[in-house]
């Protein structure tokens, strides 16, 4: 025997086992002796290789192979060598049984041994202990489970702490403002103290909000709905919200007028949050009498860049490199302006979740420009079926009865306008609208509409949360609520239907589908009202209150 062959056969790390055609062991190397606990003399021609493996696992493997190979394969030795005998490579995992009855997971590789004429002499099995790899995988799985549990616990803790902190903070800020605006003028000393209380309170609220936002983003629980958003409308709203801050600090504010309407693929609420944060930072860290300019430019036919340019102190390259790190205020901690060091981190994550990019350029002593690039898109359209024209009024509502009432809860003005145009074709339906979930609930309670059309991603509370509140109120619980959302993946639809929506429609609005669903919901509401009316009549006749 050559030295190399001897070294291979003497290997103590791999079991090398050769069998004859029937499975009787003909060779058993030192590695097999160490790993399996048999002496070679006790194994050769005395046991078959199938005796070394778990019988139940071999039966299961025989069934799988029979299906795969489309022939009946018997459990036992045939299971171990069938593929190799057919000239195919075969590697699999089986539980291996030692001489003392103990077990370990093993990887088995099988090769057919042939003579010079191609006839089968037997089979060669290489068996390696897989215990270490399985322990590693188990440890990795366990570590992942622990990490996920910790992440959930962190999110739940932060959410809980946010609620617990907001409750006393609400009292602190509320009563401080009450004293500040009371009939009795506070003394100069008291006024300074109140100013400090309010300043610290609003700063603490900002920190709570931003920590909660970051926690939701990192846990994947942030609500995000990507749909066509009018950049012009968002800019006007941001300007209205930020102008007073600029005026107080003497900062000039200019917004570039867009030549044409521009729509971006974004979440409207989160886009406003991003722009307000960039604008507020540009004002807060500007120089006295400085300026902030908002510019828009097409980067390509499919992309638009929104830039917020200031005339502040600017930043060094070292500061730019640290810009998007949590709680890093770039040396401004001791300055007059308070902050959390979290705003830009949240902003960056939100931009990325909307499929965009964010960047910054700065010159020390000149100023900085923060920019956000988002995908351009077209204005939302009514999706008309081929050959579909004006929407006819359903015959079931041409009975001279007063129009039915539809409440549409939607924060995006463009989407609202589309539905307004659509419902204008339906003289049998009177449309009401609300811009957020809280107002939608208030209007539903006040007007008791026949049907509610609800966006999912709303400011304040989501459409699903609003639905749950309506369902708990006996006056609004019977009203069918239809979801109309850009969240169109199957899991979102399933969540919406499980929450109790009458139907779940997705944007862009498809006219025929929306009309059919509205008619179905109106018919459902009419039948439900008729049934309640009959119950009330019956109850009065029997001298008992109606349910």
Phi, psi and omega per residue, in radians:
X1 nan 2.335 3.130
X2 -1.196 2.661 -3.133
X3 -0.972 -0.705 -3.110
X4 -1.156 -0.758 3.127
X5 -1.085 -0.721 3.125
X6 -1.094 -0.733 -3.134
X7 -1.106 -0.691 3.140
X8 -1.130 -0.846 -3.098
X9 -1.178 -0.489 -3.123
X10 -1.495 -0.023 -3.092
X11 -0.961 2.291 -3.105
X12 -1.643 -0.021 -3.077
X13 -1.771 -0.268 -3.113
X14 -2.270 2.328 3.045
X15 -1.451 2.079 3.096
X16 -1.929 2.015 -3.048
X17 -2.228 2.187 3.072
X18 -1.933 2.442 -3.135
X19 -2.184 2.896 2.974
X20 -1.502 -3.008 -3.058
X21 -1.113 -0.428 -3.077
X22 -1.700 -0.045 3.070
X23 1.790 -0.046 3.101
X24 -1.211 2.381 -3.068
X25 -1.298 2.246 -3.127
X26 -1.966 -0.359 3.114
X27 -2.546 2.413 -3.064
X28 -2.500 1.801 -3.003
X29 -1.403 3.088 -3.096
X30 -1.073 -0.626 3.105
X31 -1.100 -0.659 3.105
X32 -1.166 -0.691 3.104
X33 -1.057 -0.819 -3.111
X34 -1.170 -0.761 -3.038
X35 -1.302 -0.647 -2.999
X36 -1.828 -0.201 3.048
X37 1.412 0.185 3.073
X38 -1.772 2.564 2.884
X39 -1.427 2.559 -3.121
X40 -0.963 -0.687 -3.111
X41 -1.110 -0.501 3.139
X42 -1.478 -0.229 -3.101
X43 -1.761 -0.658 -3.036
X44 -1.083 2.124 3.099
X45 1.045 0.206 -3.118
X46 -1.978 -0.502 3.066
X47 -2.276 2.748 3.063
X48 -1.725 2.773 -3.078
X49 -1.118 -0.504 -3.140
X50 -1.154 -0.343 3.100
X51 -1.188 -0.258 -3.047
X52 -1.519 -0.129 -3.014
X53 -2.155 2.729 -3.103
X54 -1.086 2.183 -3.056
X55 -1.150 -0.692 -3.126
X56 -1.125 -0.717 3.122
X57 -1.167 -0.636 3.105
X58 -1.176 -0.623 3.072
X59 -1.108 -0.746 3.125
X60 -1.129 -0.689 3.126
X61 -1.181 -0.617 3.118
X62 -1.087 -0.708 3.116
X63 -1.135 -0.782 -3.131
X64 -1.103 -0.755 3.130
X65 -1.155 -0.631 3.139
X66 -1.083 -0.712 3.103
X67 -1.196 -0.787 -3.094
X68 -1.134 -0.777 -3.054
X69 -1.590 -0.082 3.099
X70 1.025 0.748 3.060
X71 -2.739 2.771 -3.112
X72 -1.409 2.174 3.131
X73 -2.059 2.224 -3.080
X74 -1.404 2.470 3.040
X75 -1.085 2.576 3.138
X76 2.060 -2.521 -3.053
X77 -1.047 -0.668 -3.121
X78 -1.080 -0.617 3.112
X79 -1.082 -0.661 -3.057
X80 -1.260 -0.596 -2.947
X81 -2.057 0.064 -2.977
X82 -1.023 -0.875 -3.095
X83 -1.121 -0.736 3.139
X84 -1.089 -0.675 3.134
X85 -1.141 -0.453 3.115
X86 -1.521 0.093 3.109
X87 1.498 0.254 3.130
X88 -1.843 2.563 3.024
X89 -1.218 2.566 -3.091
X90 -2.550 2.093 3.060
X91 -2.303 2.296 -3.109
X92 -2.638 3.001 3.136
X93 -1.970 2.351 3.077
X94 -2.521 2.654 3.017
X95 -1.356 2.229 -3.085
X96 -1.813 2.503 -3.065
X97 -1.947 2.167 3.111
X98 -1.378 2.991 3.136
X99 -1.058 -0.549 -3.125
X100 -1.528 0.074 3.106
X101 1.617 -0.189 3.114
X102 -1.247 2.776 -3.020
X103 -2.202 2.731 3.027
X104 -2.710 2.612 3.111
X105 -1.315 2.412 -3.094
X106 -2.383 2.665 2.980
X107 -1.782 2.215 -3.064
X108 -2.005 2.235 3.066
X109 -2.047 2.274 -3.044
X110 -2.107 2.357 3.099
X111 -2.315 2.503 3.090
X112 -1.457 2.342 3.062
X113 -1.676 2.186 -3.074
X114 -2.171 2.690 3.076
X115 -1.504 -3.103 -3.087
X116 -1.089 -0.479 -3.125
X117 -1.520 -0.021 3.139
X118 1.609 0.036 3.109
X119 -1.322 2.715 -3.103
X120 -1.437 2.159 3.054
X121 -1.617 -0.591 -3.075
X122 2.931 -2.701 -3.079
X123 -2.438 2.582 3.120
X124 -1.983 2.176 3.127
X125 -1.999 2.230 3.018
X126 -1.865 2.089 -3.069
X127 -2.030 2.145 3.106
X128 -2.106 2.480 -3.130
X129 -1.240 2.176 -3.100
X130 -1.818 0.198 -3.047
X131 -1.071 -0.773 -3.078
X132 -1.100 -0.760 -3.128
X133 -1.152 -0.697 3.123
X134 -1.157 -0.657 3.091
X135 -1.103 -0.718 3.129
X136 -1.082 -0.791 3.128
X137 -1.128 -0.698 3.114
X138 -1.120 -0.754 3.114
X139 -1.102 -0.699 -3.133
X140 -1.138 -0.759 3.126
X141 -1.101 -0.734 3.136
X142 -1.144 -0.717 3.132
X143 -1.123 -0.677 3.109
X144 -1.136 -0.738 3.126
X145 -1.102 -0.713 3.115
X146 -1.116 -0.748 -3.136
X147 -1.115 -0.744 3.125
X148 -1.135 -0.691 3.112
X149 -1.131 -0.709 3.117
X150 -1.133 -0.698 3.128
X151 -1.109 -0.761 3.100
X152 -1.104 -0.725 -3.134
X153 -1.119 -0.692 3.131
X154 -1.110 -0.789 -3.137
X155 -1.092 -0.773 3.137
X156 -1.138 -0.686 -3.139
X157 -1.124 -0.810 -3.111
X158 -1.135 -0.726 3.114
X159 -1.081 -0.771 3.126
X160 -1.125 -0.788 -3.138
X161 -1.126 -0.626 3.099
X162 -1.017 -0.794 3.133
X163 -1.135 -0.780 -3.098
X164 -1.146 -0.595 3.135
X165 -1.350 -0.638 -3.111
X166 -1.152 -0.609 -3.062
X167 -1.078 -0.957 3.090
X168 -1.197 -0.540 -3.133
X169 -1.146 -0.592 3.088
X170 -1.065 -0.724 3.118
X171 -1.167 -0.758 -3.123
X172 -1.054 -0.900 -3.114
X173 -1.191 -0.688 -3.111
X174 -1.097 -0.879 -3.106
X175 -1.241 -0.581 3.088
X176 -1.095 -0.746 3.104
X177 -1.185 -0.595 3.118
X178 -1.115 -0.767 3.120
X179 -1.151 -0.728 -3.094
X180 -1.080 -0.644 -3.081
X181 -1.778 0.225 -3.086
X182 -1.263 2.982 -3.123
X183 -1.148 -0.570 -3.139
X184 -1.545 2.110 -3.125
X185 -1.227 2.191 3.097
X186 -1.183 2.684 3.080
X187 -1.188 2.824 3.105
X188 -0.928 -0.686 -3.141
X189 -1.180 -0.752 3.124
X190 -1.143 -0.661 -3.141
X191 -1.097 -0.720 3.102
X192 -1.120 -0.700 3.128
X193 -1.128 -0.740 3.109
X194 -1.081 -0.715 3.128
X195 -1.059 -0.690 3.131
X196 -1.194 -0.703 3.121
X197 -1.083 -0.828 -3.121
X198 -1.150 -0.727 -3.139
X199 -1.077 -0.810 -3.141
X200 -1.171 -0.644 -3.131
X201 -1.147 -0.791 3.117
X202 -1.155 -0.604 3.098
X203 -1.155 -0.715 3.114
X204 -1.127 -0.682 3.110
X205 -1.110 -0.694 3.103
X206 -1.084 -0.748 3.131
X207 -1.105 -0.763 3.121
X208 -1.042 -0.811 -3.110
X209 -1.074 -0.774 -3.056
X210 -1.283 -0.644 3.075
X211 -1.121 -0.728 3.128
X212 -1.132 -0.758 3.114
X213 -1.016 -0.828 -3.114
X214 -1.118 -0.685 3.123
X215 -1.105 -0.742 3.130
X216 -1.132 -0.700 3.139
X217 -1.115 -0.830 -3.088
X218 -1.162 -0.516 -3.140
X219 -1.519 -0.046 3.138
X220 1.329 0.288 -3.074
X221 -1.769 0.024 -3.140
X222 -1.190 2.382 3.125
X223 -1.350 2.236 -3.093
X224 -2.495 2.249 3.139
X225 -2.302 1.894 -3.111
X226 -1.582 2.053 -3.119
X227 -2.667 2.945 3.113
X228 -1.094 2.206 -3.128
X229 -2.190 2.296 3.126
X230 -1.282 2.008 3.135
X231 -1.141 -0.620 3.126
X232 -1.048 -0.819 -3.117
X233 -1.120 -0.764 -3.127
X234 -1.110 -0.706 3.122
X235 -1.072 -0.774 3.134
X236 -1.073 -0.744 -3.140
X237 -1.149 -0.730 3.130
X238 -1.122 -0.715 3.134
X239 -1.070 -0.777 3.142
X240 -1.088 -0.610 -3.095
X241 -1.360 -0.438 -2.990
X242 -1.859 -0.271 -3.041
X243 -1.027 -0.724 -3.113
X244 -1.092 -0.659 3.099
X245 -1.107 -0.709 3.127
X246 -1.166 -0.724 -3.131
X247 -1.093 -0.763 -3.130
X248 -1.032 -0.630 -3.085
X249 -1.674 0.045 3.116
X250 1.208 0.555 -3.124
X251 -1.751 2.231 3.063
X252 -1.280 2.389 -3.057
X253 -2.202 2.181 3.127
X254 -2.313 2.422 3.107
X255 -2.095 2.210 3.110
X256 -1.175 2.288 3.083
X257 -1.386 2.313 -3.118
X258 -1.482 2.307 -3.105
X259 -1.145 -0.663 -3.117
X260 -2.244 2.685 3.054
X261 -1.039 2.349 3.127
X262 -2.149 2.340 3.091
X263 -2.075 2.408 3.107
X264 -2.092 2.685 3.103
X265 -1.490 1.840 -3.020
X266 -2.796 3.046 2.951
X267 -1.658 2.083 -2.994
X268 -1.049 -0.773 -3.108
X269 -1.127 -0.796 -3.088
X270 -1.254 -0.556 3.078
X271 -1.113 -0.735 3.075
X272 -1.076 -0.712 3.133
X273 -1.069 -0.751 3.137
X274 -1.084 -0.875 -3.076
X275 -1.184 -0.697 3.108
X276 -1.082 -0.707 3.140
X277 -1.132 -0.775 3.120
X278 -1.131 -0.708 3.127
X279 -1.158 -0.761 -3.122
X280 -1.120 -0.718 3.088
X281 -1.094 -0.707 -3.133
X282 -1.118 -0.589 3.099
X283 -1.350 -0.794 -3.042
X284 -1.116 -0.689 -3.065
X285 -1.798 0.413 3.108
X286 -1.543 2.985 3.063
X287 -1.589 2.751 3.126
X288 -0.982 2.311 -3.129
X289 1.300 0.244 -3.107
X290 -1.339 -2.973 -3.091
X291 -2.449 2.658 3.034
X292 -2.258 2.247 3.138
X293 -2.132 2.323 3.076
X294 -1.884 2.152 -3.069
X295 -2.198 2.630 3.073
X296 -2.228 2.410 -3.138
X297 -2.552 2.482 3.071
X298 -1.369 2.133 3.086
X299 -1.486 -0.590 3.079
X300 -2.767 3.010 3.097
X301 -1.010 -0.362 -3.070
X302 -1.918 0.080 -3.043
X303 -2.495 2.462 3.112
X304 -2.244 2.483 3.136
X305 -1.946 2.265 3.064
X306 -1.884 2.101 -3.079
X307 -1.990 2.408 3.041
X308 -2.036 1.906 -3.016
X309 -1.893 2.310 3.121
X310 -2.152 2.953 3.125
X311 -1.996 0.661 -3.114
X312 -1.379 -2.751 -3.056
X313 -1.328 -0.332 -3.075
X314 1.360 3.089 -3.086
X315 -2.372 2.670 3.056
X316 -1.405 2.931 3.098
X317 -1.092 -0.611 3.118
X318 -1.134 -0.713 3.107
X319 -1.175 -0.685 3.119
X320 -1.055 -0.649 -3.118
X321 -1.167 -0.404 -3.098
X322 -1.794 0.114 -2.888
X323 -1.083 -0.719 -3.018
X324 -1.763 0.523 3.094
X325 -1.643 2.365 -3.131
X326 -1.043 2.432 3.060
X327 1.117 0.205 3.118
X328 -1.710 1.936 -3.108
X329 -1.776 0.270 3.023
X330 0.966 0.732 3.073
X331 1.459 0.086 -3.114
X332 -1.570 0.102 -3.060
X333 -1.025 -0.617 -3.086
X334 -1.635 0.071 -3.115
X335 -1.386 3.096 -3.101
X336 -1.268 -0.481 -3.089
X337 -1.502 2.196 3.099
X338 -1.463 2.704 3.114
X339 -2.951 3.066 -3.113
X340 -1.958 -0.324 -3.025
X341 1.292 0.275 -3.094
X342 -1.970 -0.393 -2.990
X343 -0.996 -0.813 -3.105
X344 -1.244 -0.527 3.084
X345 -1.117 -0.829 3.111
X346 -1.094 -0.748 -3.131
X347 -1.029 -0.817 -3.123
X348 -1.071 -0.792 -3.108
X349 -1.114 -0.698 -3.130
X350 -1.151 -0.736 3.114
X351 -1.044 -0.772 -3.124
X352 -1.149 -0.650 3.100
X353 -1.146 -0.440 3.090
X354 -1.521 0.124 3.119
X355 1.397 0.286 -3.106
X356 -1.887 -3.075 3.083
X357 -2.281 2.692 3.112
X358 -2.267 2.538 3.141
X359 -2.647 3.044 -3.101
X360 -2.608 2.544 2.979
X361 -2.298 2.536 -3.076
X362 -2.675 2.541 3.044
X363 -2.199 2.151 -3.094
X364 -1.031 2.234 3.134
X365 1.481 -0.139 -3.105
X366 -1.969 -0.789 -3.137
X367 2.498 -3.074 -3.085
X368 -2.317 2.746 3.014
X369 -2.338 2.117 3.047
X370 -1.773 2.375 -3.124
X371 -2.306 2.614 3.099
X372 -2.230 2.266 3.077
X373 -1.925 2.270 3.139
X374 -2.299 2.776 3.129
X375 -1.293 2.338 3.041
X376 -1.381 2.706 3.076
X377 -2.636 3.088 3.106
X378 -1.602 2.856 3.091
X379 -1.073 2.560 3.111
X380 -1.055 2.436 -3.077
X381 -2.120 2.708 2.947
X382 -1.322 2.179 -3.131
X383 -1.475 1.765 -3.119
X384 -1.564 2.391 3.022
X385 -1.201 2.729 -3.141
X386 -1.000 2.212 3.121
X387 1.418 0.084 -3.082
X388 -1.487 2.312 3.128
X389 -2.080 -2.274 3.133
X390 -1.100 2.533 -3.110
X391 -1.524 2.072 -3.123
X392 -1.285 2.691 3.058
X393 -1.329 2.343 3.135
X394 -1.112 2.307 -3.093
X395 -0.988 -0.490 -3.059
X396 -1.189 -0.207 -3.136
X397 -1.981 0.335 3.114
X398 -1.795 0.769 -3.069
X399 -1.877 0.282 3.120
X400 1.405 0.026 3.122
X401 -1.256 2.740 3.096
X402 -1.097 2.727 -3.110
X403 -1.030 2.555 3.003
X404 -1.303 2.794 -3.106
X405 -1.936 2.259 3.070
X406 -2.055 2.181 3.048
X407 -1.777 2.172 3.122
X408 -1.930 2.068 3.124
X409 -1.775 1.886 -3.007
X410 -2.726 2.270 -3.125
X411 -1.613 -0.280 -3.106
X412 -1.544 1.977 -3.073
X413 -1.026 -0.572 -3.117
X414 -1.185 -0.776 3.098
X415 -1.100 -0.683 3.116
X416 -1.098 -0.749 -3.140
X417 -1.087 -0.679 3.111
X418 -1.048 -0.823 -3.120
X419 -1.211 -0.612 3.081
X420 -1.034 -0.775 3.120
X421 -1.112 -0.652 -3.121
X422 -1.209 -0.800 -3.113
X423 -1.248 -0.384 3.070
X424 -1.063 -0.405 3.087
X425 -1.377 -0.109 -3.069
X426 -2.029 1.540 3.136
X427 -1.105 -0.227 3.128
X428 -1.478 -0.022 -3.111
X429 -2.201 2.256 3.050
X430 -1.783 2.187 -3.045
X431 -1.733 2.271 2.941
X432 -1.984 2.747 3.136
X433 -2.478 2.666 3.065
X434 -2.451 2.538 -3.012
X435 -1.630 -0.118 3.075
X436 -2.672 2.988 -3.045
X437 -1.119 -0.691 -3.121
X438 -1.124 -0.820 3.112
X439 -1.137 -0.627 3.110
X440 -1.061 -0.740 3.112
X441 -1.108 -0.777 3.139
X442 -1.069 -0.766 -3.136
X443 -1.190 -0.641 3.117
X444 -1.101 -0.717 3.141
X445 -1.213 -0.606 -3.084
X446 -1.373 -0.709 -3.016
X447 -1.792 -0.280 -3.099
X448 0.779 1.149 -3.117
X449 -1.150 2.826 3.106
X450 -1.265 -0.637 -3.119
X451 -2.489 2.593 3.066
X452 -2.093 2.323 3.036
X453 -1.883 2.131 -2.931
X454 -2.207 2.167 2.947
X455 -1.257 2.713 3.140
X456 -1.553 -0.838 -3.047
X457 -1.593 1.658 -3.065
X458 -2.086 2.722 3.053
X459 -1.143 2.565 3.111
X460 1.441 -1.596 3.106
X461 -1.994 2.644 -3.119
X462 -1.342 2.901 3.076
X463 -1.061 -0.596 3.118
X464 -1.171 -0.726 3.101
X465 -1.131 -0.705 3.109
X466 -1.098 -0.715 3.120
X467 -1.039 -0.748 -3.129
X468 -1.103 -0.669 3.121
X469 -1.176 -0.746 3.107
X470 -1.092 -0.659 -3.096
X471 -1.193 -0.440 -3.128
X472 -1.468 -0.271 -3.126
X473 -1.596 2.073 -3.102
X474 -0.987 -0.511 -3.099
X475 -1.304 -0.512 -3.096
X476 -1.899 -0.199 -3.092
X477 -0.996 -0.652 -3.104
X478 -1.298 -0.212 -3.043
X479 -1.268 2.170 3.076
X480 -1.187 2.295 -3.121
X481 -2.012 2.111 -3.141
X482 -1.775 2.228 3.066
X483 -1.426 2.388 3.025
X484 -2.322 1.839 -2.925
X485 -2.487 2.683 3.017
X486 -1.438 -0.160 3.082
X487 -1.368 1.658 -2.898
X488 -1.988 0.121 3.117
X489 -1.330 2.647 -3.054
X490 -0.923 -0.660 -3.094
X491 -1.163 -0.633 3.100
X492 -1.156 -0.734 3.130
X493 -1.098 -0.754 3.137
X494 -1.099 -0.736 3.108
X495 -1.076 -0.737 -3.139
X496 -1.115 -0.775 -3.134
X497 -1.165 -0.670 3.104
X498 -1.156 -0.509 3.135
X499 -1.232 -0.365 3.062
X500 2.084 0.189 3.079
X501 -1.135 2.491 3.112
X502 -1.085 -0.823 3.017
X503 -2.542 2.801 3.127
X504 -2.164 1.875 3.120
X505 -1.817 2.606 -3.112
X506 -1.997 2.664 3.074
X507 -1.512 2.603 0.051
X508 -1.206 2.665 -3.067
X509 -1.153 2.214 3.038
X510 -1.765 2.044 -2.963
X511 -0.963 -0.945 -3.052
X512 -1.074 -0.700 -3.132
X513 -1.152 -0.756 3.141
X514 -1.137 -0.770 -3.131
X515 -1.110 -0.758 3.122
X516 -1.089 -0.712 -3.125
X517 -1.197 -0.715 3.091
X518 -1.077 -0.790 3.120
X519 -1.051 -0.725 3.133
X520 -1.118 -0.753 -3.131
X521 -1.186 -0.690 3.116
X522 -1.135 -0.687 3.097
X523 -1.141 -0.725 3.098
X524 -1.061 -0.786 -3.124
X525 -1.121 -0.714 3.141
X526 -1.116 -0.776 3.123
X527 -1.110 -0.705 3.139
X528 -1.136 -0.704 3.118
X529 -1.152 -0.731 3.111
X530 -1.072 -0.720 -3.130
X531 -1.141 -0.707 3.121
X532 -1.161 -0.658 3.121
X533 -1.097 -0.737 3.114
X534 -1.127 -0.648 3.105
X535 -1.112 -0.707 -3.118
X536 -1.165 -0.741 3.122
X537 -1.087 -0.793 3.141
X538 -1.093 -0.693 -3.133
X539 -1.139 -0.733 3.137
X540 -1.134 -0.683 3.120
X541 -1.089 -0.636 -3.100
X542 -1.583 0.046 3.084
X543 1.199 0.548 3.111
X544 -2.307 2.719 -3.128
X545 -1.215 2.573 3.066
X546 -1.311 2.698 3.114
X547 -1.240 nan nan
